[in-house]
């Protein structure tokens, strides 16, 4: 169904559909996307009492479109096996007609059986498994039927095994449902440790301390899921985090308090992970200060060592980072892709900063240690004259921009004071304008709808016929190719780059404003701010 079968049909020598329903059988066939056998319905040839229902789709890929017309066997096996896991008791069969080989999967124990077969080491404690789905009485929070099934194992060693699904669709890149599982596990285990006073003095737990040794299979059911990209490899639905966390956390809290000895074993593992992380963070800081820090592996550095001309772009996402690497000026421009949203570092103590990989990489790449507002840091190791924040032109991109500005203001204030921090402003729209008079056809870029309107008004005044232009909207930096990213954001002649300054506010006033936005105890102040000024903002979601 949907785009998937449309594309498959277009790239197939033949696609044949057979549907059995209510004693009837209907057939339909295509070739190269065209109907070659129209719908034909007849009485199904069934034995007495046989109730055959369902749809069969057969596809013959057209070899001219592919390096190989053979389907990747390992991927197909993994996909079909996972369907059997997610539907306990259902039998799934893969038959290879050429070889006559047949594989069959049935998992009566569902997620538990599958996870136990896949674990590289014995679990530390019994598996934590469960499922919960919203009922009609919970419709204020979630749609009826929404929820999740999960099975989690904690191991002391070996690789972790993690798989997640949404509505039976594999989400190999994870997403908000996995974040919900992480949030629920951390909340329950942290609460258990605090209730039983198990944490040694000085140990501060983070979600990764719990999650780093967790293997799991998660199957979420979400009404109207929002995925990243057409391949649906990552779930972006914001409510999915709240949904999964709301069901997992109380279930684990109950389980831990019913199995206190197992809970204490798990707490010991988590505390050990936290202590290892904190020791590693201290080692990173010492290694940096001794001047032997190794540059981050994902940093694509520039060739020049001229501080006046060198620029570092902190880019949201690996896909945008790829385009930026191809489109940049290799002589003076370096690219550091950032994965996901950076930690809100406003209330993070300086000695804990390097426990976060992204912040560690930023600090090592720029060559300056974190410092306070009254410190006099050594800037002799600074490697770039301009440190440019480059994120999508939407709400999520703005959030990442704010998180990075918070990081620099709180922990690298000298870089702002000395004029080294910048914000790049990528466009949200592209207008392909036709030739008008002596002016040739051109690609025009707009930061927002206001600029887009101004561009269209100018085209009309220049004699362009109404509707002769086309408008496209960039969903994100990842949609831009290298040439577009160079033209709009990297090229010093055409880009828009804003230097970060305090403006009309002094340091103390700026600090107060950021605290209101980013402080954990400032929810009331943020609510008041939104009530007073929310109607002045038009949010692009």
Secondary structure by P-SEA (a helix, b strand, c coil): ccaaaaaaaaaccbbbbbbbcccbbbbbbbcccccccccccccccccccbbbbbbbbbbbcccccccccccaaaaaaaaaaaaaaacccbbbbbbbccccbbbbbbbccaaaaaaaaccccccccccccbbbbbcccccccccccccccbbbbbbcccbbbbbbbccccccccccaaaaaaaaaaaaaaaaaaaaacccccccccccccccccccbbbbbbbccccccccccccccccaaaaaaaaaaaaaaaaaaaacaaaaaaaaaaaaaaaaaaaaaaaaaaaaaaacccccccccccccccccccbbbbbcccaaaaaaaaaacccccbbbbbbccccccccccccccccccaaaaaaaaaaccccccccccccccccccccbbbbbcccaaaaaaaaaaaaaaaaccaaaaaaccbbbbbbbcccccccccccccbbbbbbccaaaaaaaaaaaaaaccccccbbbbbccccccccaaaaaacccccccbbbbbbccccccaaaaaaaaaacccccaaaaaaaaaaaccccccccc
